[in-house]
Amino acid sequence: MQRDIFEIIKTRRSIRRYKKEIPDEVLIRRCIEAACYAPSSKDSQPWSFVLVKDKEKIKELSKTQPYSKFLENAPLVIVALADENKSNHWLEDCSCAIMLLLLESHSLGLGACWNAVYLPGTQEREEYVRKVLNIPKNYRVIANVGLGYPEEKPLPKNVKGFHELILKVI
Ligand SMILES: Cc1cc2nc3c(=O)[nH]c(=O)nc-3n(C[C@H](O)[C@H](O)[C@H](O)COP(=O)(O)O)c2cc1C
């Protein structure tokens, strides 16, 4: 069923509980493909992804930081990387790509959740993930994204109203 993009944006929620099956390969490819259409500084497209299906590796990723535990039960973790030699804005670039990945996964009936690896001021968590997955040093590790068929249905989001969002109109 084709759904309007505004409806996709409004109904997306972070999903942290998943069914056991790994999502269909076609769906995984669609999510990655969607991510690649993100805007990036000078169109540098500095992102790369590691698809982690290995249960032991996923278990290790679920120990990246205190709020990574939900990954334990994810059938797939997509680790989003940014090559810091390709862009001065690797963090923003890669974050845009992850956002599109989250939206596309939702539009395909999958559930996903961002798990922060990048933390300003320290590369400790990034080092941990680099070591677990044997990732070269030029890649900054932005996030682990848990992905699977959803096993929970969170309530719709409460967001600020238009008048609260606009600081001023000049
Ligand atoms: C930069 C960023 C880092 C996040 N890190 C985590 C995380 O480490 N663990 C987690 O469970 N959720 C994480 N989330 C998901 C947020 O908790 C979630 O987006 C927020 O609670 C709003 O809920 P929603 O995604 O359903 O709208 C992160 C989201 C963002 C954008």
The ligand as an ORCA input file, in Angstrom:
! r2SCAN-3c Opt
* xyz 0 1
  C      20.838     10.771     18.184
  C      19.904      9.732     18.764
  C      20.408      8.823     19.671
  C      19.579      7.840     20.208
  N      20.117      6.901     21.029
  C      19.332      5.931     21.537
  C      19.887      4.913     22.352
  O      21.095      4.894     22.610
  N      19.066      3.964     22.843
  C      17.731      3.952     22.568
  O      17.028      3.054     23.045
  N      17.156      4.912     21.779
  C      17.921      5.881     21.255
  N      17.383      6.837     20.433
  C      15.953      6.830     20.141
  C      15.243      7.907     20.961
  O      15.154      7.486     22.309
  C      13.849      8.164     20.359
  O      13.996      8.638     19.046
  C      13.063      9.169     21.186
  O      12.736      8.650     22.448
  C      11.758      9.590     20.483
  O      10.958      8.462     20.216
  P      10.501      8.097     18.734
  O      11.721      7.728     17.929
  O       9.556      6.932     18.884
  O       9.846      9.300     18.122
  C      18.202      7.813     19.862
  C      17.717      8.731     18.940
  C      18.553      9.674     18.385
  C      18.015     10.629     17.332
*
